[in-house]
């Protein structure tokens, strides 16, 4: 389990302010400001590729980049690294913008696309060809891979590596004009095929793809590789602190090489112009969660294979899935702050995320009573036509939320699990001859049980109540060991309740015996739909997205599937907080 780092507090507008100490990235930024390294500027960016929906791992990067900019008086861009037209869609572009804003951040007027810079990148590539630092290669993809060598064996030069600059310029221009088929040629950097870093062995800068791009249409048929484009995009935008996850650490020498190669010969009075901006790249550990896959490729496979119900399935770690489940953005920001920023990869226990969700909802969610697995209770000595309005507290954590009225009548529903005909020793809830308290109501005592003659299942309970215990207290001071939630049968609203659990049954879903299919770890019980469930009438007109605590049950959200007269609730998280117990023991 990962260590929890000193946190950075999130304000209501998404801003972050230092709490106790700075993480290593903020320490770097602080020192850069002290030394005026970037002229007092702090410019970050969040650079997603629009080839899928964002997940909570991206939320960590979003909060880090936008949070640092906010904290140090800088700016953060939203930029789409859209260099692969075969995997990118406008749907993903729109969803990413929605997710970033929902999390509480704003890029203002700084929305950019890598494709906006394609012409500049092309011109820089031409410049490297003229400097004999890039060449057109005719090797197929498999041949290029074979020539690269291995970690212990150096690569071999391409037979096309020594083409003249004039020949390479001609071929590269013809590549752009569409004279060659997909994969027929590439443009490669001329670095060192014996380099210890595999990324430096003449990497491909451009490939031919006759594919329509979501932003540029059919203007281009050659597209820059990510490694060529990444550092150049940061350079064009004047990024000071290019914050990346650890897998890009081995790519940093290549990004530096590209910038340095462009800058070679540049300077005051140079016909090539001034040197281009050289950003500083800083790597941090990406987020991994237990019982969760964070690979976009695997998430896409789950969606396309219909293992889940779309990108916003509440079981997915996508931001849209978390939003639909009912997770508040404030809880996600708090989670990202609490896990901190580390230099080494580790896996965070998902219970910490659930703890952050509970902590926020406990303070903000309205309490209501709902019965998920109903068992009928008839109070024999309660007047049949009588209905009382009992006072119920909306949130004991916030008195300003006030109270509400809940109807009480002769026939109620209680939770089936709150009754045992033959109770075990530690079971203190309702049983034959036992007295319990009804929340906000009365003491009741179970007198008899009715069963289905065919199955033997208990179908209803007959009870009596003590009229002197209205409000849940006994004037004679007698005590009961359990308080049950309930709803009035004639007033309750019938709803569907979806109980979501971890999508995977294994803590590390990527671990499979004998290299088997990771999808074999899918949890067959990740969704349990309960129909009918019943909820108190105060919730009858709840809008989609409304969050509640079902007393003694958990936190729930009205799903987007809900319509007038047909409410559907998603369980956001249970009431049990294992992480709080872990923290208490550690403290």
C-alpha positions, 0 to 999 in steps of 0.5 A: 500500500502506498504511503500517503503524502502531505496533502494540498488542500483544495478550495471550492473553486478547484484551487490548491493551496499548500498545507504542510509541505511541498511535494517534489514537483512543487519544490522544483517550481518554488526554486525556479521562481526563486531563481527566476529561471523562467522569468517568473512564469509558470506554464503547465499543460494537460495533454490528453490524447483523444483516443478514449475517455479520461479515467481517475489516473488522468484526474490526478494529472489534471489536478496536478497540472491545473493545481500547480498553475493555480497555486503559483499564479501561472496558467495551464493549457488544455491540449489534445495530442491528436497525432493519430487519426485512426484512434481519435474521435471528436466524441473523445474531445468533447468528453475530455473537455466536459470532464476537466470542467466537471472536476472544477478546472478551467483552461480559459481561452487556452484550448489547443491541438497538436494538429494546429502545429502540424505545419510548424512541425513539418517545417522543423522536420525539413530543417533537420533534413537539411542539417542531415539529422533526419532521413527518409527510410524505406524499411517496413515497420517489422524491418525497422523493429528488427534493425533496432536491436535489443537492450543487450545488442546494438541496432543496425543502420538502415540501408537508407540512412546515408541518403543525401539531404536533397534526396530526403527533402524530395522524398519527404515532400512527395510523402506529404503530397500523397505519392506513397502508400501507407507504411511505404516510407517513414522519416527517421531521426539520425541519432545513434543505432548503438545508443544504450537508450532504445528510444535514441536509435533513429526513431521514426518522426513521421509515418504515412497514414491516408486517414481523415483527421478529426480536426484537419480532415484530409489535409495531411497524409503524413502524421508526426509520431508522438515522440516528435510532437510531444516536446515541440508542442510544449515548446510552441506553447511556452510550457515551463514545467512539462509534467509527465508520468514515469514511463516518459522518463526514458523518452526525455533524452529524445525530446531534448535531442529534438529541441537541441537539434532544431536549435543548432545554428540558431541564435541572434542574427541567424537566418534560421531565427532565434532558438526555440523554447526548451521546456523542462520535463519532470516525471512523476508516478502514475496512479494505480488502484487496487481492483482497477485497470487503468489502461485505456486499451483495456478500458476500450476493450471492455467497452467494445466487448460490451463487458460494461455498459459504455464509457460511463458505466458506474463500475469503470474508473472513467471520470464519466463513470464515476460521475454517473455513479454519483461520486462528487468532483470534490471527493476526487480532488481531495483523493488526488491531493491526499495521495500526493505526488511520488517519484516511484510507482506504487498502487493505492488502495481503492479504500482510500478513494472510497473514504474520501467519497464518504467523508464528503458525502457524510457532510453534504448528503441528505439522509433518507430512509429506503428499504432495498429488500422489503419485508412487510410489517403490520402493526396490529394495534395501530389504527388502520386509517391513521397516518402520522407525520414524523420529524426526521433530521436531514443531516446530523452533520449540518443543522442548517439542512433542517428536517423533513416529515416522513409518514408513518402508518399501520403497514410498513416495510423493513429490511429483510436482513433486519429480522431473524426467526431464529437469531444467532447470539450477536443478532440484536435486531428484530426477532419473535418476542423482541422489541426494537426501535423504529427510526424517528418512530416507535418501539415495536415488538414482533408477535407472530410470523407469516410464511409462504406455505410452499417455500417457508419464506417469511412474508410478513410480520405482525407486531405491536407498538408502544404509543408512549415511545413516539420519537424513539424514546421510552418514558420509562427508560427501558432500552433496546439494542437496535434501531431499524429504518423503515418506510410506510408501505402505502406512501413509499415510492417503488424504485430500482436500486443498482448495487455496484461493486468492484469490477474485478474480483482480484486486487491486481486484475492484471495478474493471471495464472499462466499468462491467461486473459486478464478479463477472467478476473472480472467480478460476476457480482459487480452489479446487483439490481434490486426491484422492487425497493422502496424509498420514502416519498420525500424523494419522489421528484429527485433529479438525476445526479441527486445524492443521498445517504440511505440510512444504515445502508449507504450513499446513493445517486439518482441515475441518468436512466431515471424518468418521471415515475421511475427512479433508479438509484446507483450505490456510490459507496457503502457506509462501512469505512475500512480505510478510516479504521486503517488510518486509526490503527496507523495513527 
